């Protein structure tokens, strides 16, 4: 009669399993801590839909020659606005507040690697970002009659998520550079003007000339151009924005550069924060 020898996991396998368990716990904690706050849910999901209803519905069924509607492009605008809000408040304001409460100091004192904290926030934001997009897409289809080919829906969804992640370092930089008590005010001072000047509320062609001149220097403008390009043709986007068509690679480079610059600022702020705690 043969006897089965118990299989022993290697130390590396045990460590990997422990890290995955800690990461899963961190993601679950981040998700539940925000899910249980009604104000957060209203802010990230309901407000973009309300703004779309207010600003997007009046001309939603106006159609460009390629078949793209104003409603579809306004849906993209307020989706980008919603994800920018999520980035600023989930990363920026939340991290600043947790710094102020000493939570990050406690995290560093635990066996949990520091990267799991940031990955947990990224994963939580992806979940809520998907919720925002699904709710807004459904509202646009139901109330504004937005219809897109399946691949256009997928391209728009993917561009919004990837572009939102590229702006995540802006939120991290705010979280580590802002004083905890000022973070919420600074967050509003950042994302509202950025959204307006980038053409999320009104097409860029309707904005004052100085804002049209400023817009190409804002990362959110390039985010918007990529998202609009995922929805409609260059001609439709040009008619909607009132600007000349541009190449997608230019906007991609701008977002990549912004990711690196704000990431460097966030890293500097993170190290400065660690140094201050060590004093």
N, C-alpha and C positions, 0 to 999 in steps of 0.2 A: 504494500500500500504506500503510495507516494505521499509526501508531505509538502505542502506549499510553503515556500519561504516568503515571509513578508517582504514587500518591496520597500526599501528605504529611499526616501528622497534625498538628493544631494543637498548640501548647504545652499548652493546657488538656486536650486529649484524652490527650496523652502523660503529663501529670501524673496524670490520673484513672486511667489504666492502671497507672502505677507505684504509686499508693496502693492500688489493689485487689490488686495483686500482693503488696505488703507486708502488707496485712491478711490475705490468704489464707495467707501464710507464717507470720504470727503465730498464726493460729488452728490451723494444723497443728502448730506447735511446742508450743503449749499442750496440745493434745490428746495428742500423743505423749509429752510429758514426764510426764503423769499416767497414760496408758495403760500405760506401761512400769513403773509402780510397783505391784506386787501389793497392797501394803497399802492403797493408795488405792482400788483396785477392790473389794477386800473390804469396806472401810469404807463406800463409797457404795452398793454394789449388794447385797452379801450380808447385811450386818447388818440393814437394814430387813426383808428377807425372813425372816431368822431370828427377829427380834422379832415379826413378824406370826404366824409359826408358833407361837411361845410364848404370846403374849397373845391372838391373834385366833382361833385354831382352836377352842379349847374351846367357845365359844358361837357359832361362825360361822354355823350354820344356823338359829339363832333368827330368826324372821321377824315383822316388824311388819305391822299391818293393810294397809298399802299395797303389801306384797310385798317391801319392802326388807329385806335380811338384816343381822344384826349383822356378819357377815363382810365385807360390802361397805363398811360404815361404818368398820370397823377397817382395811380395806385403804386407805381414804382417809386415815385417821389416820397410818398408818406410811409412806404415800407422802409426806405433808406433813413427817413427821419426817425422812425421807431427803433431801428437798430442802432442808430447813433445815440439816441437817448439811453438805450440799454447799455451800450459801451461806457458812456460817461458815468452813469449811476451805479452799474453793477461792479465795474472795475474801479473807477475813480473815487466816487463818493463812499462806497462801501469800504474800500481798502483804507481810505483816510479815517473813517469812523472807527474801524477795527484797530488801526494804529493808536488812535486816541484812547481806546478802552484797554489797550495793552494786550489785545488778543494775539497779535502777531508775535509778541515776545513769548507768550505761552506756547504758541505753535513751534517756535524755534527751540523750545526747551523739551519738546517731546521727541520720541524716536522717528516721527514722521518726517521724511525728507521735505525740504522747503518747496521743491517743484510740485509736489502733489497739491499744495494749496493753490497755486496758480492754475494748474491743469484742471482742478476742481471748479474754479471760477469760469474757466473757458468752457468746460463741458456744460455747466449750468447755463451759461449765456447762450450756447448753441441750442439748448432745449427750449429756452424761452424765446429765442429769436425765431425758431421754427414755429412756435405757437403764434407769435405776432404775425408772421407771414401767412400762415394758414387762415387765421381769422380775417386778415385784411384781404387776402385773395378771395375768400368766400364772400365777403361783403361786396367787393368790387364786382364779382360775377353776378351776385343776386340783385344788387340795387342799381348798379351802373351798366349792367349788360356786357361786362368785359368778357370777351372771348378770345382766346389765344390758342394756337396749335400746341399740342402736348410738349413738343421740344422747346417752344418759347417759354412755357410755364417753368419747365425744368431749368432752362438757362437763366431765367430771371431769378428763380429761387437760389440757384447756386451762386450767381454773381453777387446777390445781396449778402449771402452768408460769408463768402470768401472776402468780399470787400469789407464787411463788418469786422471780420477777424483782423484784417490789415489795419483797422483803426483801433484795435484793442490796446496797442501800446500807448495811444493817446490817453486812454483811461488809466492805465497803469502809471503813466507819468504824473497825471493829476493826483492819483492816490498817494504817491510818495513825495510829491513836491508841495502839495497844498497842506495848510494847517487844518486839522480835523474840523474845527468849528467853522472854517470858511469854505470847506470843500463843496457843500451843497450850493452855496451862492455862486461860487466859481463855476460849478458844473452848469448851472443855468446860464451864466454869462458866456459860457463857451458854446454849448450846443444849440441854443436858440439863435444867436447871430449867425453861426455857421450854417444852420439849416436854411435860414432866410436868404443869406447871401449866396448860397449854392443853388438856389432855385427850387427848393423843395416845396415851398408854400405857393409861390407864383413863378411862372416861367421866367427865365433870366431876361428875356427880351422885354419884359414889363417892368424890370427893376431900374432904378436910377443908373445913370452912366457910370458913376464912380464905383458902384457895386459890380457892374458888369466888368469893369477893369480889374477890380480886386479878385473876383471869383476864381480865375485860373490859378491863383496862388494858394488856394485853399484845398486841402486834401479831400474834403467832402464834395467839392465841385467835381473832381475827377471820379469820385465814387459815383456820383449821380450820373455823369456822362456814360460810365460803363453800364450802369443799371438801365438807363433809358435805351442804350444801344442793344441790350439784351431783349427789350420789349419790341422795339420797332426798327425800321430801316434807318440809315443815316439821313435820308431825305425827310422822313417823318420827325426824327429827333431835331433836325435843323429847323423845320417849320414850328415845332413845339417850343423850342428854346429861343428861337430868333437868332441863333448863332450858326456860323458855318460848320459843316460836318468836319469831324476830326478823326484821327486814327486811334483805335483802341490801345495800341501799344504805348502811346504817349501817356494816357491816363493810368495804365498799369504801372509804368515806371514811376509816376508821381506817387502812387499809393505805396509802392515798394520802398521808395525813398523816405516817405513819411513814416512807414513802419520802422525803418532802421533809425531814423533821427529820434523819434519819440521813444523807441526802445532803448536807445543810449541814454536819454534823459531819465527814463524810468529806472534803468540799472544804476545810474549815478545816485538817484534819490534813494534807491533801496540800500545801497552801500552806505550812504550818508546816514540813513536811519539806523542801520546796524551799528555804525560808529558812535552815534549819539547814545545808544542804549548801553554801549560798552564803557562809556565814560563814568 
